[in-house]
Amino acid sequence: MVMSEVHSREKSLVFQPGKIGGMVIKNRLVRSATYEGMAAEDGSVTDELVKVYKNLAAGGVGFIIASYAYIQPSGRGMLMQTGIDKDDFIPGLRKIAQTVHEHGNGCKVALQLVHSGRQSFFLPVTVAPSAILESMRNIVPREMTIAEIEETVEAFAAAVSRAKEAGFDAVQLHAAHGYLLSEFLSPFTNKRTDQYGGSTEKRFKIVEDIYKRSVEKVGKDFPILIKMNADDFLEGGIDLAESKKIAERLSGMGFAAIEISGGMWEVITRSKEELGWEPVLTIEARIGINSKDKEAYHLQYAREIKKVIKVPLILVGGIRSFDVIEEILAEGSADFISLCRPLIRQPGLPNKWLKGEAETAKCISCNGCVSSIMIGSLKCTPQAI
């Protein structure tokens, strides 16, 4: 690799700084959050978990969205899930933030906050906006009371405050993939007839309440991001027209950035025969991404949502190749590109791209990493596809 080639990569849009809220992000590469299965049984941070973020930070990514941290016991989704529902967890979480800052050469880090709602794989009894069957576990959740919703709002805000105290640069609310906030936003899972259900505005209310209460605790300068579905890929759920309305409201409210994704667990893991209809996006679209035309399967949504928001858009979903990332950024369809599975296999991929030592991630999109967390902790376990 000659110096001129390295220099040209440094000038690439991929490695230009960008801003999210008041944060300057050193490049346009974001590590998208995922469940790691590496916390202790009580939800506390372990050395193994800290090491994951040390490697990611040293690998050259500009912004890490860490974990998948539950904000209250009723929202815990997995056994070895990281917790942020009590002050006792702050010292351990601080180790993650400090490690990223020490080893990341300017890398920023946020903590993702979640309530799993009806999609908990841990709790025998789950709660949700409405009593709609969750078909993966064949469990009907209990509909939340108004008092419980208000308690959850307070729990999210308290978690935002703890994340700031622990030294994170930002937080991200997980309102995608069929977890609790996604369930409230979606007409597929929210059949309420009170102030938290019905119209887009009413289904949006819990997110608005969480944002306002969080700002009361941490101020307007601490960046709060959100991850949302551009499409639920379920009949009667969020579609592009609805997600554009939601994204526009999020942008106007003050969220620092919006990461778009899609689907709920019951659609991305089940066949059309099981579902009884032809879904737009199934597990088949997420595996075997072996050509550039299969990458960025949410790009069509980004192009439309970008038109109605005034904050940075982070795009995730099957993105593997350096030149695909460059093209997306150049056309202005996204401000940042988010990667998860490629960085599980290659945490140092951003540095390799910068040095010109790689063009495409080694990730073969087999989803073996998803299987790994069901039986242990997150790792790359390549499977035949």
Stockholm file with secondary structure:
# STOCKHOLM 1.0

chainA/1-385         MVMSEVHSREKSLVFQPGKIGGMVIKNRLVRSATYEGMAAEDGSVTDELVKVYKNLAAGGVGFIIASYAYIQPSGRGMLMQTGIDKDDFIPGLRKIAQTVHEHGNGCKVALQLVHSGRQSFFLPVTVAPSAILESMRNIVPREMTIAEIEETVEAFAAAVSRAKEAGFDAVQLHAAHGYLLSEFLSPFTNKRTDQYGGSTEKRFKIVEDIYKRSVEKVGKDFPILIKMNADDFLEGGIDLAESKKIAERLSGMGFAAIEISGGMWEVITRSKEELGWEPVLTIEARIGINSKDKEAYHLQYAREIKKVIKVPLILVGGIRSFDVIEEILAEGSADFISLCRPLIRQPGLPNKWLKGEAETAKCISCNGCVSSIMIGSLKCTPQAI
#=GR chainA/1-385 SS CCHHHHHHHHTSGGGSCEEETTEEESSSEEECCCCCSCSCTTSCCCHHHHHHHHHHHHTTCSEEEEEEEESSGGGCCSTTCCBCSSGGGHHHHHHHHHHHHHHSSSCEEEEEEECCGGGCSSCSSCEESSCCCBTTTTBCCEECCHHHHHHHHHHHHHHHHHHHHTTCSEEEEEECTTSHHHHHHCTTTCCCCSTTSSSHHHHHHHHHHHHHHHHHHHCTTSCEEEEEEEECCSTTSCCHHHHHHHHHHHHHHTCSCEEEEECCHHHHTSCHHHHTSCCSSCHHHHSCCCSGGGSCTTHHHHHHHGGGCSSCEEEESSCCBHHHHHHHHHHTSCSEEEESHHHHHCTTHHHHHHHTSCSBCSCCCCCHHHHHHHHSSCCCCCCCC
#=GC SS_cons         CCHHHHHHHHTSGGGSCEEETTEEESSSEEECCCCCSCSCTTSCCCHHHHHHHHHHHHTTCSEEEEEEEESSGGGCCSTTCCBCSSGGGHHHHHHHHHHHHHHSSSCEEEEEEECCGGGCSSCSSCEESSCCCBTTTTBCCEECCHHHHHHHHHHHHHHHHHHHHTTCSEEEEEECTTSHHHHHHCTTTCCCCSTTSSSHHHHHHHHHHHHHHHHHHHCTTSCEEEEEEEECCSTTSCCHHHHHHHHHHHHHHTCSCEEEEECCHHHHTSCHHHHTSCCSSCHHHHSCCCSGGGSCTTHHHHHHHGGGCSSCEEEESSCCBHHHHHHHHHHTSCSEEEESHHHHHCTTHHHHHHHTSCSBCSCCCCCHHHHHHHHSSCCCCCCCC
//
